Structure formats: C-alpha cells, structure tokens
Amino acid sequence: MKGLNVWAVAKSIELRGTKPHPYIEPTYQATKGPVAVMFSEGIAQYLGRMQAI
C-alpha cells in the first residue's frame, strides 16, 4: 500500500491538532463594503416600490 499511514496521521492530528487556516475573517473584511452597498441599494429599491403602492 502506498501513501501515508492513515492511522498515524489520525493520531498525529489527535495529539497535535492542525494549523489554523483562517478564511472567514479575511473574506469578511474584503467583501463587507460591496455587500453593504448591495444591501443598501436593495433596500432603497424595495422602499421605492413600497411608496409607489
């Protein structure tokens, strides 16, 4: 059988854990401006339609 011993890998992760791979915070920081603009525009459009009724 080729490759890593899966039991050894599992035990290593159990003992030492894994390195963090943060992605949520950087993604949030990178997209919060454009998302806020999209929400503001959507709310403004919705409110405009409600006033027309």
N, CA, C, O and CB atoms as a CASP TS submission, in Angstrom:
PFRMAT TS
TARGET T0000
AUTHOR 0000-0000-0000
METHOD Language model
MODEL 1
PARENT N/A
ATOM      1  N   MET     1       0.852  -1.171   0.000  1.00  0.00           N
ATOM      2  CA  MET     1       0.000   0.000   0.000  1.00  0.00           C
ATOM      3  C   MET     1       0.902   1.239   0.000  1.00  0.00           C
ATOM      4  O   MET     1       1.871   1.310   0.756  1.00  0.00           O
ATOM      5  CB  MET     1      -0.972  -0.005   1.231  1.00  0.00           C
ATOM      6  N   LYS     2       0.573   2.214  -0.856  1.00  0.00           N
ATOM      7  CA  LYS     2       1.359   3.437  -0.953  1.00  0.00           C
ATOM      8  C   LYS     2       0.677   4.553  -0.183  1.00  0.00           C
ATOM      9  O   LYS     2      -0.512   4.473   0.126  1.00  0.00           O
ATOM     10  CB  LYS     2       1.562   3.842  -2.424  1.00  0.00           C
ATOM     11  N   GLY     3       1.437   5.592   0.124  1.00  0.00           N
ATOM     12  CA  GLY     3       0.862   6.760   0.777  1.00  0.00           C
ATOM     13  C   GLY     3       1.148   6.777   2.259  1.00  0.00           C
ATOM     14  O   GLY     3       1.964   6.013   2.773  1.00  0.00           O
ATOM     15  N   LEU     4       0.458   7.662   2.919  1.00  0.00           N
ATOM     16  CA  LEU     4       0.633   7.832   4.357  1.00  0.00           C
ATOM     17  C   LEU     4      -0.165   6.789   5.133  1.00  0.00           C
ATOM     18  O   LEU     4      -1.198   6.302   4.674  1.00  0.00           O
ATOM     19  CB  LEU     4       0.212   9.239   4.782  1.00  0.00           C
ATOM     20  N   ASN     5       0.328   6.467   6.292  1.00  0.00           N
ATOM     21  CA  ASN     5      -0.402   5.588   7.200  1.00  0.00           C
ATOM     22  C   ASN     5      -1.523   6.421   7.822  1.00  0.00           C
ATOM     23  O   ASN     5      -1.261   7.309   8.633  1.00  0.00           O
ATOM     24  CB  ASN     5       0.548   4.967   8.308  1.00  0.00           C
ATOM     25  N   VAL     6      -2.748   6.141   7.449  1.00  0.00           N
ATOM     26  CA  VAL     6      -3.877   6.957   7.896  1.00  0.00           C
ATOM     27  C   VAL     6      -4.049   6.930   9.410  1.00  0.00           C
ATOM     28  O   VAL     6      -4.492   7.916  10.000  1.00  0.00           O
ATOM     29  CB  VAL     6      -5.151   6.483   7.232  1.00  0.00           C
ATOM     30  N   TRP     7      -3.708   5.829  10.032  1.00  0.00           N
ATOM     31  CA  TRP     7      -3.832   5.757  11.494  1.00  0.00           C
ATOM     32  C   TRP     7      -2.792   6.655  12.152  1.00  0.00           C
ATOM     33  O   TRP     7      -3.080   7.287  13.169  1.00  0.00           O
ATOM     34  CB  TRP     7      -3.672   4.296  11.989  1.00  0.00           C
ATOM     35  N   ALA     8      -1.591   6.721  11.592  1.00  0.00           N
ATOM     36  CA  ALA     8      -0.554   7.592  12.134  1.00  0.00           C
ATOM     37  C   ALA     8      -0.938   9.060  11.951  1.00  0.00           C
ATOM     38  O   ALA     8      -0.705   9.885  12.834  1.00  0.00           O
ATOM     39  CB  ALA     8       0.799   7.304  11.460  1.00  0.00           C
ATOM     40  N   VAL     9      -1.527   9.376  10.800  1.00  0.00           N
ATOM     41  CA  VAL     9      -1.977  10.752  10.554  1.00  0.00           C
ATOM     42  C   VAL     9      -3.082  11.120  11.543  1.00  0.00           C
ATOM     43  O   VAL     9      -3.059  12.206  12.121  1.00  0.00           O
ATOM     44  CB  VAL     9      -2.481  10.918   9.090  1.00  0.00           C
ATOM     45  N   ALA    10      -4.036  10.233  11.737  1.00  0.00           N
ATOM     46  CA  ALA    10      -5.132  10.498  12.669  1.00  0.00           C
ATOM     47  C   ALA    10      -4.602  10.701  14.087  1.00  0.00           C
ATOM     48  O   ALA    10      -5.058  11.600  14.795  1.00  0.00           O
ATOM     49  CB  ALA    10      -6.148   9.344  12.643  1.00  0.00           C
ATOM     50  N   LYS    11      -3.657   9.886  14.501  1.00  0.00           N
ATOM     51  CA  LYS    11      -3.095  10.008  15.851  1.00  0.00           C
ATOM     52  C   LYS    11      -2.336  11.320  15.997  1.00  0.00           C
ATOM     53  O   LYS    11      -2.423  11.979  17.033  1.00  0.00           O
ATOM     54  CB  LYS    11      -2.165   8.819  16.164  1.00  0.00           C
ATOM     55  N   SER    12      -1.598  11.698  14.968  1.00  0.00           N
ATOM     56  CA  SER    12      -0.857  12.954  14.997  1.00  0.00           C
ATOM     57  C   SER    12      -1.814  14.147  15.126  1.00  0.00           C
ATOM     58  O   SER    12      -1.566  15.068  15.904  1.00  0.00           O
ATOM     59  CB  SER    12       0.007  13.096  13.727  1.00  0.00           C
ATOM     60  N   ILE    13      -2.906  14.117  14.358  1.00  0.00           N
ATOM     61  CA  ILE    13      -3.900  15.193  14.452  1.00  0.00           C
ATOM     62  C   ILE    13      -4.543  15.200  15.835  1.00  0.00           C
ATOM     63  O   ILE    13      -4.781  16.261  16.412  1.00  0.00           O
ATOM     64  CB  ILE    13      -4.984  15.034  13.360  1.00  0.00           C
ATOM     65  N   GLU    14      -4.819  14.020  16.356  1.00  0.00           N
ATOM     66  CA  GLU    14      -5.408  13.929  17.694  1.00  0.00           C
ATOM     67  C   GLU    14      -4.501  14.563  18.735  1.00  0.00           C
ATOM     68  O   GLU    14      -4.974  15.285  19.614  1.00  0.00           O
ATOM     69  CB  GLU    14      -5.683  12.469  18.060  1.00  0.00           C
ATOM     70  N   LEU    15      -3.202  14.301  18.645  1.00  0.00           N
ATOM     71  CA  LEU    15      -2.255  14.789  19.646  1.00  0.00           C
ATOM     72  C   LEU    15      -1.881  16.258  19.457  1.00  0.00           C
ATOM     73  O   LEU    15      -1.814  17.016  20.424  1.00  0.00           O
ATOM     74  CB  LEU    15      -1.009  13.950  19.612  1.00  0.00           C
ATOM     75  N   ARG    16      -1.638  16.655  18.207  1.00  0.00           N
ATOM     76  CA  ARG    16      -1.105  17.993  17.941  1.00  0.00           C
ATOM     77  C   ARG    16      -2.107  18.954  17.316  1.00  0.00           C
ATOM     78  O   ARG    16      -1.878  20.164  17.303  1.00  0.00           O
ATOM     79  CB  ARG    16       0.077  17.883  17.049  1.00  0.00           C
ATOM     80  N   GLY    17      -3.193  18.440  16.808  1.00  0.00           N
ATOM     81  CA  GLY    17      -4.151  19.287  16.109  1.00  0.00           C
ATOM     82  C   GLY    17      -3.642  19.644  14.723  1.00  0.00           C
ATOM     83  O   GLY    17      -2.693  19.038  14.226  1.00  0.00           O
ATOM     84  N   THR    18      -4.272  20.623  14.106  1.00  0.00           N
ATOM     85  CA  THR    18      -3.860  21.086  12.787  1.00  0.00           C
ATOM     86  C   THR    18      -3.644  22.591  12.839  1.00  0.00           C
ATOM     87  O   THR    18      -4.159  23.268  13.729  1.00  0.00           O
ATOM     88  CB  THR    18      -4.913  20.714  11.707  1.00  0.00           C
ATOM     89  N   LYS    19      -2.887  23.110  11.890  1.00  0.00           N
ATOM     90  CA  LYS    19      -2.656  24.549  11.822  1.00  0.00           C
ATOM     91  C   LYS    19      -3.958  25.226  11.400  1.00  0.00           C
ATOM     92  O   LYS    19      -4.702  24.697  10.576  1.00  0.00           O
ATOM     93  CB  LYS    19      -1.495  24.890  10.828  1.00  0.00           C
ATOM     94  N   PRO    20      -4.224  26.390  11.967  1.00  0.00           N
ATOM     95  CA  PRO    20      -5.431  27.107  11.540  1.00  0.00           C
ATOM     96  C   PRO    20      -5.259  27.640  10.122  1.00  0.00           C
ATOM     97  O   PRO    20      -4.163  28.031   9.721  1.00  0.00           O
ATOM     98  CB  PRO    20      -5.749  28.265  12.511  1.00  0.00           C
ATOM     99  N   HIS    21      -6.339  27.651   9.384  1.00  0.00           N
ATOM    100  CA  HIS    21      -6.372  28.211   8.036  1.00  0.00           C
ATOM    101  C   HIS    21      -7.515  29.221   7.999  1.00  0.00           C
ATOM    102  O   HIS    21      -8.598  28.925   7.495  1.00  0.00           O
ATOM    103  CB  HIS    21      -6.554  27.086   6.936  1.00  0.00           C
ATOM    104  N   PRO    22      -7.263  30.424   8.542  1.00  0.00           N
ATOM    105  CA  PRO    22      -8.350  31.399   8.626  1.00  0.00           C
ATOM    106  C   PRO    22      -8.779  31.873   7.237  1.00  0.00           C
ATOM    107  O   PRO    22      -7.945  32.232   6.406  1.00  0.00           O
ATOM    108  CB  PRO    22      -7.922  32.599   9.481  1.00  0.00           C
ATOM    109  N   TYR    23     -10.053  31.867   7.006  1.00  0.00           N
ATOM    110  CA  TYR    23     -10.567  32.362   5.730  1.00  0.00           C
ATOM    111  C   TYR    23     -11.802  33.223   5.932  1.00  0.00           C
ATOM    112  O   TYR    23     -12.112  34.060   5.084  1.00  0.00           O
ATOM    113  CB  TYR    23     -10.890  31.199   4.798  1.00  0.00           C
ATOM    114  N   ILE    24     -12.505  33.039   7.025  1.00  0.00           N
ATOM    115  CA  ILE    24     -13.741  33.791   7.215  1.00  0.00           C
ATOM    116  C   ILE    24     -13.455  35.270   7.453  1.00  0.00           C
ATOM    117  O   ILE    24     -14.051  36.119   6.790  1.00  0.00           O
ATOM    118  CB  ILE    24     -14.539  33.214   8.385  1.00  0.00           C
ATOM    119  N   GLU    25     -12.573  35.595   8.364  1.00  0.00           N
ATOM    120  CA  GLU    25     -12.289  36.998   8.672  1.00  0.00           C
ATOM    121  C   GLU    25     -11.720  37.751   7.472  1.00  0.00           C
ATOM    122  O   GLU    25     -12.219  38.833   7.164  1.00  0.00           O
ATOM    123  CB  GLU    25     -11.319  37.086   9.836  1.00  0.00           C
ATOM    124  N   PRO    26     -10.698  37.237   6.776  1.00  0.00           N
ATOM    125  CA  PRO    26     -10.202  37.972   5.602  1.00  0.00           C
ATOM    126  C   PRO    26     -11.269  38.138   4.516  1.00  0.00           C
ATOM    127  O   PRO    26     -11.338  39.182   3.868  1.00  0.00           O
ATOM    128  CB  PRO    26      -8.991  37.257   5.017  1.00  0.00           C
ATOM    129  N   THR    27     -12.086  37.125   4.319  1.00  0.00           N
ATOM    130  CA  THR    27     -13.148  37.220   3.309  1.00  0.00           C
ATOM    131  C   THR    27     -14.174  38.253   3.729  1.00  0.00           C
ATOM    132  O   THR    27     -14.635  39.041   2.905  1.00  0.00           O
ATOM    133  CB  THR    27     -13.826  35.853   3.090  1.00  0.00           C
ATOM    134  N   TYR    28     -14.532  38.257   4.993  1.00  0.00           N
ATOM    135  CA  TYR    28     -15.481  39.246   5.503  1.00  0.00           C
ATOM    136  C   TYR    28     -14.939  40.660   5.314  1.00  0.00           C
ATOM    137  O   TYR    28     -15.651  41.543   4.835  1.00  0.00           O
ATOM    138  CB  TYR    28     -15.784  38.986   6.990  1.00  0.00           C
ATOM    139  N   GLN    29     -13.694  40.871   5.685  1.00  0.00           N
ATOM    140  CA  GLN    29     -13.094  42.195   5.551  1.00  0.00           C
ATOM    141  C   GLN    29     -13.045  42.639   4.084  1.00  0.00           C
ATOM    142  O   GLN    29     -13.259  43.812   3.778  1.00  0.00           O
ATOM    143  CB  GLN    29     -11.683  42.198   6.152  1.00  0.00           C
ATOM    144  N   ALA    30     -12.765  41.705   3.193  1.00  0.00           N
ATOM    145  CA  ALA    30     -12.639  42.041   1.775  1.00  0.00           C
ATOM    146  C   ALA    30     -13.983  42.322   1.105  1.00  0.00           C
ATOM    147  O   ALA    30     -14.032  43.039   0.105  1.00  0.00           O
ATOM    148  CB  ALA    30     -11.942  40.921   1.049  1.00  0.00           C
ATOM    149  N   THR    31     -15.070  41.770   1.637  1.00  0.00           N
ATOM    150  CA  THR    31     -16.359  41.897   0.964  1.00  0.00           C
ATOM    151  C   THR    31     -17.394  42.727   1.714  1.00  0.00           C
ATOM    152  O   THR    31     -18.481  42.955   1.185  1.00  0.00           O
ATOM    153  CB  THR    31     -16.913  40.550   0.722  1.00  0.00           C
ATOM    154  N   LYS    32     -17.098  43.184   2.921  1.00  0.00           N
ATOM    155  CA  LYS    32     -18.144  43.869   3.680  1.00  0.00           C
ATOM    156  C   LYS    32     -18.569  45.182   3.033  1.00  0.00           C
ATOM    157  O   LYS    32     -19.741  45.549   3.117  1.00  0.00           O
ATOM    158  CB  LYS    32     -17.670  44.130   5.092  1.00  0.00           C
ATOM    159  N   GLY    33     -17.654  45.896   2.393  1.00  0.00           N
ATOM    160  CA  GLY    33     -18.021  47.144   1.712  1.00  0.00           C
ATOM    161  C   GLY    33     -18.970  46.906   0.557  1.00  0.00           C
ATOM    162  O   GLY    33     -20.052  47.493   0.529  1.00  0.00           O
ATOM    163  N   PRO    34     -18.599  46.056  -0.407  1.00  0.00           N
ATOM    164  CA  PRO    34     -19.502  45.803  -1.526  1.00  0.00           C
ATOM    165  C   PRO    34     -20.844  45.185  -1.102  1.00  0.00           C
ATOM    166  O   PRO    34     -21.880  45.496  -1.688  1.00  0.00           O
ATOM    167  CB  PRO    34     -18.825  44.896  -2.517  1.00  0.00           C
ATOM    168  N   VAL    35     -20.826  44.335  -0.112  1.00  0.00           N
ATOM    169  CA  VAL    35     -22.073  43.723   0.355  1.00  0.00           C
ATOM    170  C   VAL    35     -22.968  44.780   0.993  1.00  0.00           C
ATOM    171  O   VAL    35     -24.181  44.762   0.785  1.00  0.00           O
ATOM    172  CB  VAL    35     -21.781  42.584   1.363  1.00  0.00           C
ATOM    173  N   ALA    36     -22.399  45.686   1.754  1.00  0.00           N
ATOM    174  CA  ALA    36     -23.185  46.758   2.369  1.00  0.00           C
ATOM    175  C   ALA    36     -23.828  47.629   1.291  1.00  0.00           C
ATOM    176  O   ALA    36     -24.984  48.032   1.425  1.00  0.00           O
ATOM    177  CB  ALA    36     -22.298  47.619   3.299  1.00  0.00           C
ATOM    178  N   VAL    37     -23.089  47.918   0.233  1.00  0.00           N
ATOM    179  CA  VAL    37     -23.637  48.710  -0.874  1.00  0.00           C
ATOM    180  C   VAL    37     -24.802  47.962  -1.525  1.00  0.00           C
ATOM    181  O   VAL    37     -25.847  48.556  -1.794  1.00  0.00           O
ATOM    182  CB  VAL    37     -22.536  49.021  -1.926  1.00  0.00           C
ATOM    183  N   MET    38     -24.628  46.667  -1.778  1.00  0.00           N
ATOM    184  CA  MET    38     -25.706  45.877  -2.392  1.00  0.00           C
ATOM    185  C   MET    38     -26.957  45.871  -1.516  1.00  0.00           C
ATOM    186  O   MET    38     -28.070  46.007  -2.023  1.00  0.00           O
ATOM    187  CB  MET    38     -25.236  44.436  -2.642  1.00  0.00           C
ATOM    188  N   PHE    39     -26.779  45.714  -0.210  1.00  0.00           N
ATOM    189  CA  PHE    39     -27.932  45.714   0.687  1.00  0.00           C
ATOM    190  C   PHE    39     -28.600  47.080   0.699  1.00  0.00           C
ATOM    191  O   PHE    39     -29.827  47.166   0.658  1.00  0.00           O
ATOM    192  CB  PHE    39     -27.511  45.317   2.109  1.00  0.00           C
ATOM    193  N   SER    40     -27.821  48.141   0.753  1.00  0.00           N
ATOM    194  CA  SER    40     -28.383  49.495   0.756  1.00  0.00           C
ATOM    195  C   SER    40     -29.180  49.757  -0.511  1.00  0.00           C
ATOM    196  O   SER    40     -30.281  50.305  -0.459  1.00  0.00           O
ATOM    197  CB  SER    40     -27.272  50.538   0.901  1.00  0.00           C
ATOM    198  N   GLU    41     -28.612  49.360  -1.662  1.00  0.00           N
ATOM    199  CA  GLU    41     -29.326  49.558  -2.927  1.00  0.00           C
ATOM    200  C   GLU    41     -30.603  48.730  -2.973  1.00  0.00           C
ATOM    201  O   GLU    41     -31.639  49.211  -3.433  1.00  0.00           O
ATOM    202  CB  GLU    41     -28.426  49.196  -4.112  1.00  0.00           C
ATOM    203  N   GLY    42     -30.537  47.505  -2.505  1.00  0.00           N
ATOM    204  CA  GLY    42     -31.722  46.651  -2.498  1.00  0.00           C
ATOM    205  C   GLY    42     -32.818  47.196  -1.597  1.00  0.00           C
ATOM    206  O   GLY    42     -33.992  47.179  -1.966  1.00  0.00           O
ATOM    207  N   ILE    43     -32.447  47.672  -0.434  1.00  0.00           N
ATOM    208  CA  ILE    43     -33.432  48.243   0.495  1.00  0.00           C
ATOM    209  C   ILE    43     -34.043  49.500  -0.094  1.00  0.00           C
ATOM    210  O   ILE    43     -35.250  49.716   0.011  1.00  0.00           O
ATOM    211  CB  ILE    43     -32.786  48.558   1.859  1.00  0.00           C
ATOM    212  N   ALA    44     -33.212  50.335  -0.718  1.00  0.00           N
ATOM    213  CA  ALA    44     -33.721  51.564  -1.339  1.00  0.00           C
ATOM    214  C   ALA    44     -34.709  51.226  -2.456  1.00  0.00           C
ATOM    215  O   ALA    44     -35.745  51.881  -2.575  1.00  0.00           O
ATOM    216  CB  ALA    44     -32.554  52.419  -1.895  1.00  0.00           C
ATOM    217  N   GLN    45     -34.410  50.224  -3.271  1.00  0.00           N
ATOM    218  CA  GLN    45     -35.326  49.817  -4.335  1.00  0.00           C
ATOM    219  C   GLN    45     -36.635  49.294  -3.751  1.00  0.00           C
ATOM    220  O   GLN    45     -37.714  49.615  -4.247  1.00  0.00           O
ATOM    221  CB  GLN    45     -34.676  48.745  -5.224  1.00  0.00           C
ATOM    222  N   TYR    46     -36.535  48.497  -2.708  1.00  0.00           N
ATOM    223  CA  TYR    46     -37.730  47.941  -2.067  1.00  0.00           C
ATOM    224  C   TYR    46     -38.605  49.060  -1.502  1.00  0.00           C
ATOM    225  O   TYR    46     -39.819  49.076  -1.703  1.00  0.00           O
ATOM    226  CB  TYR    46     -37.334  46.954  -0.945  1.00  0.00           C
ATOM    227  N   LEU    47     -37.974  49.986  -0.801  1.00  0.00           N
ATOM    228  CA  LEU    47     -38.742  51.082  -0.214  1.00  0.00           C
ATOM    229  C   LEU    47     -39.361  51.956  -1.289  1.00  0.00           C
ATOM    230  O   LEU    47     -40.475  52.452  -1.120  1.00  0.00           O
ATOM    231  CB  LEU    47     -37.859  51.925   0.699  1.00  0.00           C
ATOM    232  N   GLY    48     -38.649  52.151  -2.397  1.00  0.00           N
ATOM    233  CA  GLY    48     -39.218  52.914  -3.525  1.00  0.00           C
ATOM    234  C   GLY    48     -40.451  52.245  -4.090  1.00  0.00           C
ATOM    235  O   GLY    48     -41.427  52.917  -4.424  1.00  0.00           O
ATOM    236  N   ARG    49     -40.418  50.935  -4.198  1.00  0.00           N
ATOM    237  CA  ARG    49     -41.587  50.194  -4.700  1.00  0.00           C
ATOM    238  C   ARG    49     -42.736  50.252  -3.708  1.00  0.00           C
ATOM    239  O   ARG    49     -43.897  50.333  -4.108  1.00  0.00           O
ATOM    240  CB  ARG    49     -41.219  48.729  -4.987  1.00  0.00           C
ATOM    241  N   MET    50     -42.428  50.211  -2.429  1.00  0.00           N
ATOM    242  CA  MET    50     -43.491  50.264  -1.416  1.00  0.00           C
ATOM    243  C   MET    50     -44.184  51.625  -1.417  1.00  0.00           C
ATOM    244  O   MET    50     -45.389  51.712  -1.182  1.00  0.00           O
ATOM    245  CB  MET    50     -42.916  49.968  -0.018  1.00  0.00           C
ATOM    246  N   GLN    51     -43.418  52.690  -1.682  1.00  0.00           N
ATOM    247  CA  GLN    51     -44.030  54.038  -1.712  1.00  0.00           C
ATOM    248  C   GLN    51     -44.925  54.206  -2.939  1.00  0.00           C
ATOM    249  O   GLN    51     -45.877  54.986  -2.919  1.00  0.00           O
ATOM    250  CB  GLN    51     -42.931  55.134  -1.708  1.00  0.00           C
ATOM    251  N   ALA    52     -44.613  53.469  -4.008  1.00  0.00           N
ATOM    252  CA  ALA    52     -45.403  53.577  -5.239  1.00  0.00           C
ATOM    253  C   ALA    52     -46.742  52.863  -5.111  1.00  0.00           C
ATOM    254  O   ALA    52     -47.648  53.105  -5.909  1.00  0.00           O
ATOM    255  CB  ALA    52     -44.623  53.005  -6.422  1.00  0.00           C
ATOM    256  N   ILE    53     -46.878  52.000  -4.134  1.00  0.00           N
ATOM    257  CA  ILE    53     -48.127  51.237  -3.978  1.00  0.00           C
ATOM    258  C   ILE    53     -49.203  52.089  -3.349  1.00  0.00           C
ATOM    259  O   ILE    53     -50.321  51.617  -3.140  1.00  0.00           O
ATOM    260  CB  ILE    53     -47.897  49.983  -3.131  1.00  0.00           C
TER
END
